[in-house]
Amino acid sequence: MIQDDEAAREARVEDEERRVHRHPNYMAIFWWLFGLTAGEVSYSVFTHPPRAVLMSVLVGLAIVKATLVALFFMHLKFEKKTLGIIVASTLLLGVILVSVGMAEKLLPRP
């Protein structure tokens, strides 16, 4: 009987620990964002790739930075899956819109 109570108590503690999320290291995320921004600036200033390559790299890095901000500063990493699906679908729409804009600029006009 005592072992059953102790096992139930341990199960409750483990369940509570799973529900409570750990706080992310905001300074580490800040330094990652700072490093990615410094990389974007140095890439665009010190190298001179073709415009399409430059735009693709900068948009890719912006997507990575937006994902980091959404996951950690907006706490989406710790939300339910349905909210993640909603946010992912809007991100997909954003990628489509950006790619259409890039195609307008890069592809030749008929």
Backbone as CSV, one residue per row, in Angstrom:
resi,resn,N_x,N_y,N_z,CA_x,CA_y,CA_z,C_x,C_y,C_z
1,MET,0.829,-1.193,0.000,0.000,0.000,0.000,0.869,1.250,0.000
2,ILE,1.926,1.231,0.807,2.815,2.391,0.874,3.549,2.554,-0.448
3,GLN,3.931,1.447,-1.062,4.624,1.522,-2.335,3.714,2.076,-3.430
4,ASP,2.437,1.739,-3.395,1.480,2.254,-4.377,1.331,3.765,-4.243
5,ASP,1.229,4.254,-2.999,1.116,5.701,-2.770,2.364,6.425,-3.236
6,GLU,3.510,5.836,-2.959,4.780,6.454,-3.364,4.920,6.456,-4.883
7,ALA,4.533,5.396,-5.525,4.595,5.327,-6.987,3.632,6.331,-7.610
8,ALA,2.442,6.485,-7.035,1.477,7.456,-7.553,2.008,8.878,-7.379
9,ARG,2.640,9.140,-6.245,3.206,10.471,-5.994,4.334,10.768,-6.981
10,GLU,5.189,9.791,-7.234,6.274,9.969,-8.203,5.720,10.188,-9.618
11,ALA,4.662,9.497,-9.955,4.049,9.673,-11.272,3.470,11.079,-11.409
12,ARG,2.843,11.602,-10.337,2.306,12.960,-10.381,3.427,13.983,-10.538
13,VAL,4.530,13.785,-9.818,5.662,14.713,-9.907,6.236,14.699,-11.320
14,GLU,6.393,13.525,-11.908,6.922,13.427,-13.273,5.967,14.080,-14.271
15,ASP,4.665,13.920,-14.063,3.685,14.536,-14.955,3.751,16.055,-14.860
16,GLU,3.889,16.584,-13.655,4.004,18.033,-13.484,5.280,18.558,-14.128
17,GLU,6.376,17.810,-13.998,7.639,18.241,-14.602,7.530,18.272,-16.116
18,ARG,6.783,17.328,-16.690,6.610,17.323,-18.134,5.759,18.492,-18.606
19,ARG,4.748,18.867,-17.820,3.872,19.964,-18.220,4.548,21.314,-18.088
20,VAL,5.415,21.482,-17.105,6.106,22.754,-16.904,7.342,22.753,-17.792
21,HIS,7.437,23.744,-18.671,8.578,23.782,-19.574,9.715,24.570,-18.935
22,ARG,10.896,24.226,-19.360,12.062,24.969,-18.886,12.131,26.288,-19.625
23,HIS,12.666,27.290,-18.960,12.818,28.592,-19.601,14.019,28.551,-20.532
24,PRO,13.855,29.048,-21.737,14.979,29.034,-22.676,16.041,30.042,-22.264
25,ASN,17.211,29.810,-22.745,18.321,30.725,-22.489,18.211,31.869,-23.497
26,TYR,17.584,32.953,-23.064,17.323,34.063,-23.974,18.603,34.726,-24.460
27,MET,19.608,34.776,-23.634,20.866,35.395,-24.065,21.538,34.570,-25.160
28,ALA,21.453,33.263,-25.062,22.027,32.419,-26.118,21.299,32.652,-27.441
29,ILE,19.977,32.750,-27.385,19.207,33.021,-28.598,19.561,34.397,-29.146
30,PHE,19.707,35.385,-28.235,20.105,36.729,-28.665,21.435,36.690,-29.395
31,TRP,22.421,35.969,-28.857,23.736,35.922,-29.496,23.675,35.192,-30.832
32,TRP,22.827,34.165,-30.954,22.641,33.509,-32.241,22.059,34.487,-33.256
33,LEU,21.043,35.244,-32.824,20.444,36.230,-33.726,21.450,37.309,-34.102
34,PHE,22.240,37.759,-33.153,23.270,38.763,-33.408,24.299,38.230,-34.399
35,GLY,24.731,36.982,-34.196,25.707,36.379,-35.098,25.167,36.205,-36.508
36,LEU,23.907,35.781,-36.606,23.308,35.638,-37.936,23.170,36.989,-38.629
37,THR,22.812,38.029,-37.870,22.709,39.363,-38.458,24.071,39.865,-38.904
38,ALA,25.094,39.654,-38.070,26.450,40.053,-38.456,26.899,39.278,-39.691
39,GLY,26.533,38.014,-39.773,26.853,37.220,-40.959,26.162,37.741,-42.205
40,GLU,24.898,38.143,-42.056,24.175,38.714,-43.198,24.837,39.996,-43.687
41,VAL,25.166,40.864,-42.754,25.768,42.148,-43.134,27.135,41.934,-43.767
42,SER,27.965,41.094,-43.154,29.303,40.878,-43.709,29.234,40.175,-45.060
43,TYR,28.285,39.253,-45.217,28.141,38.574,-46.509,27.748,39.557,-47.610
44,SER,26.848,40.475,-47.274,26.393,41.400,-48.311,27.395,42.517,-48.585
45,VAL,28.249,42.838,-47.610,29.202,43.931,-47.797,30.520,43.436,-48.389
46,PHE,31.042,42.340,-47.851,32.395,41.918,-48.221,32.463,40.965,-49.406
47,THR,31.375,40.284,-49.710,31.377,39.421,-50.896,30.478,40.073,-51.934
48,HIS,30.696,39.744,-53.141,29.890,40.319,-54.216,29.346,39.200,-55.103
49,PRO,28.442,38.387,-54.537,27.860,37.312,-55.355,26.812,37.883,-56.311
50,PRO,26.360,37.064,-57.244,25.256,37.517,-58.102,24.031,37.876,-57.253
51,ARG,23.232,38.775,-57.762,22.106,39.303,-56.988,21.135,38.197,-56.547
52,ALA,20.885,37.232,-57.400,19.957,36.150,-57.054,20.500,35.322,-55.887
53,VAL,21.797,35.054,-55.898,22.406,34.287,-54.813,22.362,35.095,-53.521
54,LEU,22.693,36.371,-53.597,22.656,37.239,-52.425,21.257,37.278,-51.818
55,MET,20.245,37.459,-52.662,18.872,37.511,-52.160,18.452,36.178,-51.551
56,SER,18.834,35.085,-52.164,18.465,33.765,-51.646,19.092,33.509,-50.288
57,VAL,20.365,33.833,-50.145,21.052,33.626,-48.865,20.448,34.520,-47.791
58,LEU,20.208,35.787,-48.111,19.650,36.703,-47.118,18.228,36.307,-46.714
59,VAL,17.419,35.866,-47.654,16.071,35.412,-47.315,16.129,34.140,-46.476
60,GLY,17.036,33.239,-46.809,17.192,32.020,-46.012,17.595,32.315,-44.578
61,LEU,18.553,33.220,-44.404,18.963,33.585,-43.049,17.848,34.319,-42.304
62,ALA,17.069,35.118,-43.009,15.945,35.799,-42.376,14.894,34.790,-41.910
63,ILE,14.691,33.739,-42.673,13.746,32.690,-42.268,14.243,31.985,-41.013
64,VAL,15.543,31.704,-40.952,16.117,31.072,-39.761,15.935,31.981,-38.550
65,LYS,16.205,33.270,-38.713,16.070,34.205,-37.589,14.611,34.342,-37.166
66,ALA,13.697,34.395,-38.113,12.276,34.493,-37.774,11.801,33.246,-37.034
67,THR,12.319,32.096,-37.429,11.963,30.861,-36.748,12.463,30.865,-35.313
68,LEU,13.693,31.311,-35.096,14.219,31.401,-33.735,13.385,32.341,-32.873
69,VAL,13.028,33.485,-33.415,12.216,34.443,-32.652,10.852,33.841,-32.336
70,ALA,10.221,33.212,-33.312,8.897,32.645,-33.081,8.945,31.508,-32.066
71,LEU,9.940,30.657,-32.166,10.009,29.514,-31.264,10.300,29.913,-29.821
72,PHE,11.246,30.812,-29.632,11.696,31.076,-28.274,11.109,32.340,-27.661
73,PHE,11.078,33.445,-28.380,10.574,34.676,-27.793,9.048,34.728,-27.799
74,MET,8.421,34.044,-28.742,6.965,33.980,-28.758,6.469,32.686,-28.107
75,HIS,7.396,31.886,-27.584,7.108,30.665,-26.817,6.321,29.622,-27.607
76,LEU,6.462,29.622,-28.908,5.738,28.635,-29.712,6.312,27.233,-29.566
77,LYS,7.547,27.147,-29.118,8.159,25.833,-28.925,7.439,25.045,-27.830
78,PHE,6.809,25.770,-26.915,6.193,25.121,-25.766,4.670,25.068,-25.863
79,GLU,4.115,25.438,-27.005,2.663,25.434,-27.173,2.192,24.090,-27.729
80,LYS,0.888,23.968,-27.830,0.306,22.744,-28.368,0.614,22.630,-29.858
81,LYS,0.485,21.441,-30.371,0.797,21.173,-31.775,-0.128,21.916,-32.728
82,THR,-1.395,22.104,-32.362,-2.331,22.762,-33.270,-1.931,24.208,-33.517
83,LEU,-1.448,24.890,-32.483,-0.994,26.260,-32.671,0.243,26.290,-33.569
84,GLY,1.102,25.295,-33.437,2.272,25.192,-34.308,1.884,24.990,-35.759
85,ILE,0.839,24.221,-35.995,0.366,24.003,-37.363,-0.158,25.304,-37.956
86,ILE,-0.877,26.072,-37.146,-1.406,27.356,-37.617,-0.265,28.291,-37.981
87,VAL,0.737,28.381,-37.115,1.873,29.271,-37.373,2.671,28.787,-38.578
88,ALA,2.870,27.476,-38.686,3.619,26.933,-39.827,2.907,27.215,-41.144
89,SER,1.584,27.172,-41.135,0.857,27.448,-42.378,1.013,28.914,-42.783
90,THR,1.041,29.826,-41.812,1.252,31.227,-42.168,2.681,31.454,-42.649
91,LEU,3.632,30.733,-42.065,5.006,30.837,-42.554,5.108,30.314,-43.986
92,LEU,4.398,29.247,-44.262,4.388,28.715,-45.629,3.819,29.738,-46.603
93,LEU,2.753,30.406,-46.206,2.185,31.457,-47.046,3.198,32.584,-47.266
94,GLY,3.930,32.949,-46.220,4.963,33.975,-46.365,6.054,33.564,-47.333
95,VAL,6.467,32.307,-47.263,7.493,31.805,-48.193,6.972,31.859,-49.629
96,ILE,5.724,31.499,-49.820,5.144,31.553,-51.162,5.132,32.990,-51.676
97,LEU,4.701,33.921,-50.841,4.638,35.314,-51.270,6.021,35.880,-51.577
98,VAL,7.017,35.554,-50.754,8.377,36.037,-51.004,8.921,35.433,-52.293
99,SER,8.666,34.148,-52.512,9.185,33.514,-53.731,8.511,34.088,-54.979
100,VAL,7.244,34.440,-54.888,6.581,35.069,-56.031,7.198,36.441,-56.298
101,GLY,7.459,37.183,-55.237,8.102,38.481,-55.410,9.488,38.366,-56.014
102,MET,10.244,37.362,-55.581,11.575,37.146,-56.151,11.469,36.739,-57.621
103,ALA,10.478,35.909,-57.936,10.299,35.479,-59.315,9.920,36.652,-60.205
104,GLU,9.110,37.557,-59.686,8.759,38.761,-60.448,9.999,39.564,-60.806
105,LYS,10.926,39.628,-59.874,12.126,40.427,-60.078,13.160,39.710,-60.951
106,LEU,13.297,38.406,-60.766,14.394,37.682,-61.411,14.062,37.124,-62.790
107,LEU,12.833,36.659,-62.974,12.509,36.023,-64.240,12.259,37.062,-65.326
108,PRO,12.602,36.720,-66.569,12.384,37.689,-67.651,10.906,37.878,-67.922
109,ARG,10.583,39.077,-68.331,9.186,39.401,-68.673,8.891,38.920,-70.085
110,PRO,7.669,38.462,-70.337,7.315,37.988,-71.694,7.170,39.129,-72.680
